[in-house]
């Protein structure tokens, strides 16, 4: 839908018929938020009404310049704050109303930085994802170990289980962080700029892995990113934010319009549609030539 609330797409994957309502995992309807109010009564920062859906086996990318509201929207989806208007529902439940244990069983949030308080091996780190299912002061169960093993296997990191976290490369660490989130057995996986510290090869490897996980395991993934072309390549739909407002939502082909992207990102851009139907964004120089953005 565009900034005025008009839908621009019916489904992901280039206009296929809409999925049944039972396949909708995440539903966001006119959800807005504002931080602390100033002395004049105006909100310090506001996220205007946002509406979109995400289904099983879908990746939704949240795009926008810095300070456009991406992280605020992710916090709403995670249930860390409650919408001022509208609602957010995950499997027909409002995450902000769930107790922390149930919320963590349904939603896994991977932040930009995951600092270690004390040294841990990979196996111990991934087992932390099982905390929502256990009781205090108890050892991990056989099921916990099985879920942690499965999570490491899903991200191709089984061979890392005995390594220390601080010894991992950037790409290895991101896979292990993702494994800990998968160990929670969430239905909704939220990622805040997971490719931020990776080179282009690491970025592609991580997003390919996410695409495979989504397709094979019916996860729903929402990822905040600045990577326009990678989002177009791996995402089913896009939510584009600008100045705290939802500019447009839809498939990458519907959202990636030159006039919209140039206005949002304040840069001279060209958009071409590749043979497979996916858009590619290029930076346009003064001589009219396009330079591909990574």
Secondary structure per residue as TSV (DSSP state, phi and psi in degrees):
chain	resnum	aa	ss	phi	psi
A	1	X	-	360.0	156.0
A	2	X	B	-92.5	-173.6
A	3	X	T	-65.2	-16.9
A	4	X	T	-95.6	6.1
A	5	X	S	87.5	16.1
A	6	X	-	-93.2	125.2
A	7	X	-	-64.1	143.8
A	8	X	-	-122.9	1.8
A	9	X	-	-153.6	153.4
A	10	X	S	-102.2	-29.7
A	11	X	S	-163.8	171.1
A	12	X	H	-80.4	178.9
A	13	X	H	60.7	44.3
A	14	X	H	74.7	32.8
A	15	X	H	94.2	22.4
A	16	X	-	-64.6	159.4
A	17	X	-	-55.4	148.2
A	18	X	-	-60.1	141.0
A	19	X	-	-71.5	152.9
A	20	X	-	-58.4	153.7
A	21	X	G	-58.2	-31.1
A	22	X	G	-66.5	-18.5
A	23	X	G	-85.8	-7.4
A	24	X	E	-77.2	117.1
A	25	X	E	-96.0	-40.3
A	26	X	E	-119.6	127.1
A	27	X	E	-127.3	120.9
A	28	X	E	-120.1	121.0
A	29	X	E	-129.1	109.1
A	30	X	E	50.5	38.1
A	31	X	E	-80.1	130.2
A	32	X	E	-135.0	166.9
A	33	X	E	-158.1	148.2
A	34	X	E	-138.3	141.6
A	35	X	-	-83.5	-162.6
A	36	X	-	-55.0	146.2
A	37	X	B	-87.6	138.1
A	38	X	-	-82.9	179.1
A	39	X	T	-62.3	-28.1
A	40	X	T	-83.6	-2.7
A	41	X	S	90.9	0.0
A	42	X	-	-91.9	145.1
A	43	X	B	-67.0	142.3
A	44	X	S	-63.9	-42.2
A	45	X	S	-149.7	137.5
A	46	X	E	-127.7	142.5
A	47	X	E	-107.7	114.3
A	48	X	E	-67.4	170.0
A	49	X	E	-54.6	129.4
A	50	X	E	-122.8	135.2
A	51	X	E	-134.8	125.5
A	52	X	E	-168.3	167.8
A	53	X	E	-127.0	155.6
A	54	X	E	-136.3	134.0
A	55	X	E	-107.4	171.9
A	56	X	T	-59.4	145.9
A	57	X	T	62.8	32.3
A	58	X	E	-124.4	147.1
A	59	X	E	-113.5	125.0
A	60	X	E	-111.1	128.0
A	61	X	E	-103.7	130.4
A	62	X	E	-99.0	117.5
A	63	X	E	-117.5	159.6
A	64	X	-	156.1	161.4
A	65	X	S	-66.5	174.2
A	66	X	T	-58.7	145.9
A	67	X	T	62.3	29.2
A	68	X	S	-95.7	-7.7
A	69	X	S	110.1	9.3
A	70	X	H	-62.7	-50.3
A	71	X	H	-67.6	-33.6
A	72	X	H	-63.7	-43.4
A	73	X	H	-62.5	-40.8
A	74	X	H	-62.7	-37.9
A	75	X	H	-65.2	-36.4
A	76	X	H	-63.3	-44.2
A	77	X	H	-64.5	-34.2
A	78	X	H	-78.3	-9.8
A	79	X	T	80.1	13.7
A	80	X	S	-78.0	-17.4
A	81	X	S	-144.8	156.7
A	82	X	-	-101.1	135.1
A	83	X	-	-59.4	143.2
A	84	X	S	-74.2	-29.6
A	85	X	E	-143.0	162.3
A	86	X	E	67.8	-157.9
A	87	X	E	-154.2	159.8
A	88	X	E	-123.8	129.3
A	89	X	E	-132.0	134.1
A	90	X	E	-118.1	116.6
A	91	X	T	51.8	43.8
A	92	X	T	67.5	15.1
A	93	X	B	-120.0	141.6
A	94	X	-	-83.4	115.0
A	95	X	G	-61.3	-31.2
A	96	X	G	-68.7	-16.8
A	97	X	G	-96.9	-5.5
A	98	X	S	-82.7	151.3
A	99	X	-	-71.5	155.2
A	100	X	H	-53.9	-37.4
A	101	X	H	-65.1	-49.0
A	102	X	H	-66.7	-37.6
A	103	X	H	-60.9	-41.8
A	104	X	H	-70.1	-23.0
A	105	X	H	-77.9	-21.0
A	106	X	H	-101.8	-31.6
A	107	X	E	-130.9	130.2
A	108	X	E	-114.6	126.3
A	109	X	E	-112.4	122.9
A	110	X	E	-106.3	111.2
A	111	X	-	-78.5	169.5
A	112	X	S	-61.0	-42.3
A	113	X	-	-121.8	132.9
A	114	X	-	-122.4	81.5
A	115	X	-	-70.3	142.9
A	116	X	-	-93.8	127.6
A	117	X	S	-75.9	-36.9
A	118	X	S	-147.3	160.8
A	119	X	-	-59.8	137.6
A	120	X	-	-139.2	147.3
A	121	X	B	-82.4	161.1
A	122	X	H	-56.2	-43.9
A	123	X	H	-60.3	-42.7
A	124	X	H	-66.5	-38.8
A	125	X	H	-64.5	-45.3
A	126	X	H	-67.0	-35.1
A	127	X	H	-62.5	-22.0
A	128	X	G	-59.7	-25.5
A	129	X	G	-66.0	-12.0
A	130	X	G	-92.5	-2.5
A	131	X	G	-55.6	-37.6
A	132	X	G	-63.6	-13.9
A	133	X	G	-104.3	-4.4
A	134	X	S	-109.9	-177.7
A	135	X	-	-110.5	159.4
A	136	X	S	-65.6	150.0
A	137	X	S	55.8	51.6
A	138	X	-	-142.5	158.0
A	139	X	-	-84.4	161.6
A	140	X	-	-65.8	146.8
A	141	X	-	-90.0	173.2
A	142	X	H	-61.7	-37.2
A	143	X	H	-65.4	-40.2
A	144	X	H	-58.2	-46.5
A	145	X	H	-63.9	-39.0
A	146	X	H	-65.0	-44.2
A	147	X	H	-65.0	-37.7
A	148	X	H	-67.3	-41.2
A	149	X	H	-61.5	-44.4
A	150	X	H	-62.7	-40.4
A	151	X	H	-63.4	-44.9
A	152	X	H	-62.5	-39.9
A	153	X	H	-64.9	-40.4
A	154	X	H	-61.3	-32.3
A	155	X	T	-100.2	6.9
A	156	X	T	68.5	38.5
A	157	X	-	-124.8	20.7
A	158	X	G	-58.2	-37.2
A	159	X	G	-70.4	-9.4
A	160	X	G	-93.2	-2.1
A	161	X	T	-58.9	-30.0
A	162	X	T	-98.7	3.3
A	163	X	S	-80.6	154.2
A	164	X	B	-79.0	141.8
A	165	X	G	-57.9	-39.4
A	166	X	G	-71.9	-9.7
A	167	X	G	-91.8	-4.5
A	168	X	S	-81.7	150.0
A	169	X	-	-73.6	171.7
A	170	X	H	-59.4	-44.8
A	171	X	H	-66.7	-40.8
A	172	X	H	-63.7	-42.3
A	173	X	H	-63.6	-40.3
A	174	X	H	-64.2	-37.2
A	175	X	H	-65.6	-39.3
A	176	X	H	-69.5	-40.8
A	177	X	H	-60.2	-40.7
A	178	X	H	-64.9	-38.2
A	179	X	H	-62.3	-41.3
A	180	X	H	-60.4	-40.9
A	181	X	H	-64.5	-40.1
A	182	X	H	-67.9	-28.9
A	183	X	H	-64.1	-19.6
A	184	X	T	-72.4	-10.4
A	185	X	T	54.8	50.7
A	186	X	-	-79.7	156.8
A	187	X	S	-90.7	-23.8
A	188	X	E	-125.4	126.8
A	189	X	E	-114.1	122.4
A	190	X	E	-112.5	127.5
A	191	X	E	-126.3	125.9
A	192	X	E	-102.6	100.7
A	193	X	S	49.2	60.6
A	194	X	T	-69.1	-18.4
A	195	X	T	-97.8	9.7
A	196	X	T	-56.1	-42.1
A	197	X	T	-106.9	19.2
A	198	X	-	-105.7	151.2
A	199	X	-	-77.2	176.2
A	200	X	H	-61.7	-37.4
A	201	X	H	-64.0	-41.1
A	202	X	H	-66.5	-37.0
A	203	X	H	-63.5	-46.9
A	204	X	H	-64.3	-42.7
A	205	X	H	-60.6	-43.8
A	206	X	H	-64.8	-45.0
A	207	X	H	-72.1	-33.5
A	208	X	H	-63.0	-41.1
A	209	X	H	-62.7	-41.8
A	210	X	H	-61.5	-42.9
A	211	X	H	-61.6	-41.5
A	212	X	H	-65.8	-43.5
A	213	X	H	-60.1	-43.9
A	214	X	H	-63.5	-45.3
A	215	X	H	-68.9	-35.3
A	216	X	H	-90.8	-23.2
A	217	X	H	-123.5	6.4
A	218	X	-	64.0	24.2
A	219	X	-	-69.1	157.7
A	220	X	E	-115.9	127.7
A	221	X	E	-122.2	133.6
A	222	X	E	-119.9	125.1
A	223	X	E	-126.8	128.9
A	224	X	E	-87.8	129.8
A	225	X	-	-154.6	157.9
A	226	X	S	-103.8	1.1
A	227	X	-	-87.2	93.1
A	228	X	H	-62.3	-48.2
A	229	X	H	-73.8	-35.7
A	230	X	H	-69.0	-35.7
A	231	X	H	-63.3	-40.4
A	232	X	H	-65.5	-33.9
A	233	X	H	-74.3	-39.7
A	234	X	H	-111.3	-11.0
A	235	X	-	-95.4	151.7
A	236	X	S	-87.5	-34.0
A	237	X	E	-150.1	163.1
A	238	X	E	-125.7	139.9
A	239	X	E	-115.6	114.4
A	240	X	E	-105.2	119.8
A	241	X	E	-106.7	150.9
A	242	X	E	-154.4	120.3
A	243	X	T	53.0	41.5
A	244	X	T	75.8	13.7
A	245	X	E	-125.4	150.7
A	246	X	E	-81.7	109.3
A	247	X	E	-73.2	-46.8
A	248	X	E	-167.2	149.9
A	249	X	E	-129.3	153.9
A	250	X	E	159.6	-171.3
A	251	X	-	-69.0	160.2
A	252	X	H	-52.8	-41.0
A	253	X	H	-64.7	-34.2
A	254	X	H	-75.6	-35.1
A	255	X	H	-83.5	-35.0
A	256	X	-	-81.2	75.8
A	257	X	-	-109.9	138.7
A	258	X	H	-55.4	-46.9
A	259	X	H	-63.3	-39.1
A	260	X	H	-68.9	-49.3
A	261	X	H	-65.1	-39.0
A	262	X	H	-64.8	-38.1
A	263	X	H	-68.6	-42.6
A	264	X	H	-71.2	-44.1
A	265	X	H	-98.4	-1.0
A	266	X	T	52.4	49.6
A	267	X	S	-148.2	151.1
A	268	X	-	-76.2	111.9
A	269	X	E	-126.9	150.4
A	270	X	E	-118.3	148.6
A	271	X	E	-127.0	126.6
A	272	X	E	-121.0	149.5
A	273	X	E	-100.4	121.1
A	274	X	-	-76.3	164.9
A	275	X	T	-52.8	-33.9
A	276	X	T	-78.6	-1.8
A	277	X	S	96.1	-2.4
A	278	X	-	-91.2	140.2
A	279	X	E	-79.1	156.2
A	280	X	E	-133.6	133.0
A	281	X	E	-102.4	135.5
A	282	X	E	-130.8	147.3
A	283	X	E	-81.6	125.1
A	284	X	E	-91.0	125.5
A	285	X	-	-90.2	179.6
A	286	X	T	-67.9	-16.9
A	287	X	T	-95.3	5.6
A	288	X	S	86.0	2.4
A	289	X	-	-87.1	150.1
A	290	X	E	-101.3	138.7
A	291	X	E	-119.4	121.3
A	292	X	E	-63.1	136.7
A	293	X	-	-88.0	136.0
A	294	X	-	-81.6	360.0
